[in-house]
Amino acid sequence: MTWADLTQNWAIWFARIKQRFPNLEDSAMPFLKQDRQRFECYLAETHQLTLTEAREEFEEFLYIESLAREAIDYRARTDDSSFTSRM
């Protein structure tokens, strides 16, 4: 998952981001979604992280979400093919 993917559906993804990073303020998000570097700085400030730690944590979040998305896509493809083969 990339920053561009995330910002295309910001409202949905912000809820997931906030689960992982609960100190984020809703009111700051409209400004932060425009710029990943700014978001990472805010993440560092609100979660007592260095900027490097915030970047690493956010990269990990994106990676995990990518894996989850791939797993869902794979399951959907295999479910579809097993349904088709049963017909």
C-alpha angles and dihedrals in degrees: 000000000000135000088254091055090050096049093049089068099024097155092056096041095044089064089054092045090051091053088059096037106032098176093071114116118227091218093060096051101082089061097040098051090069094065128034094200091053090048091051091050090051090047090053092049096048097045101039093247132137114247090253091051091048091051091048093047092049092047088052090051091052091047094050091047089050091053091048091050091049091050092051091048091048092049091050091051094048093045090051093049094047090049091050093048091053092057 
